[in-house]
């Protein structure tokens, strides 16, 4: 059998569906989409105007996440504008460490891809919450947030809840990604200055 025939066979094997999805198996489990909840979900919180105006206390109060039913974990979430020309915004969810947050390292979690939402890491891998198969939420037994202050960011713009209002706001290279993420981090530590001297680690997958 010549080389060309082998190439055709290999190509067909890769393209044919298989019970385990072959080489193209997704890292993410499949799930059925649920119907959206009815009622007012509130307005998104854009924090950059408060940061620029020096209204840090107000911005922090607005970003405080209301406790989920039956759960009492302090956290903060909202949007940080990283490009005002295109209204490009990165979404973050921050969980101060449960034990000695004033001294705990701050860990930035980026899901990777690029283009994977960091909410996957939060809810599926190591965050304080777990979404069960019947779409209820419970606390994780051993979350990283016990001893680490975890900062989850949907990065780059266009990932997860992060968005832009102009196609020019999307990153086209790593320099764009780095610029936007750096802007978000600078603003984050302006909003939470009590953590700026803590050890800082960036990680992900």
Residue, then its C-alpha position, 0 to 999 in steps of 0.5 A: x500500500x503506497x503512502x498516499x493510500x495510508x494518508x487517506x485511511x488515516x484521514x478517514x479514521x480521524x473524521x469518522x465518529x466513534x463512541x469515545x469521540x476519538x482524538x477530538x474528545x472534548x475536555x468539557x462534559x456535555x450538558x443540556x441547556x436549561x431554560x433561563x430563570x424568570x425575573x429581574x437579574x439586575x444590571x451588570x456592574x461596570x466598575x471602571x467609572x468608580x475606580x477612575x473617580x476614586x469611589x473605591x468603597x462604593x465600587x467594592x460595595x456594588x461588586x459584592x455578590x449577594x449570598x447564594x441560597x443556603x451558602x455564605x461565601x463572600x465574593x465580588x464580581x463585575x466588569x472592568x473596562x479595558x478599552x473605552x474606545x470599543x467598550x471592551x470589558x473583562x468579567x471577574x469573580x473574586x473570592x477572598x481566602x476563607x482563612x487569613x485573607x489579609x495574608x493569603x496569596x492572590x491567585x489569578x486563574x485563566x482557563x486557557x484555550x485561549x477562549x475558555x471561560x474561567x467559570x469552568x475552573x470555578x464551578x467544575x475544578x477548584x472553586x468554592x461552588x459545585x454545580x450538580x447534575x440537577x443544576x443545583x449549587x453546593x459548596x466544594x469540600x476542599x476548594x482552593x479558596x480555603x487558603x488562597x484568594x482566587x481571582x477568576x477572569x474570563x479572558x480574553x475579551x469575548x470569552x464567557x461573560x467578557x464582551x466588546x461592542x465593536x469587532x475591533x475590540x477583540x484581541x488579534x495577538x498575544x500583545x492585545x491579550x496581555x494589554x487588556x489583562x494588565x489593564x484589568x489587573x491594575x484596576x483590580x488592585x486599585x479596587x482591592x488595595x488591601x491585597x496588592x502587597x500579597x504574593x501574586x501568582x498567575x496560573x491556569x490550564 
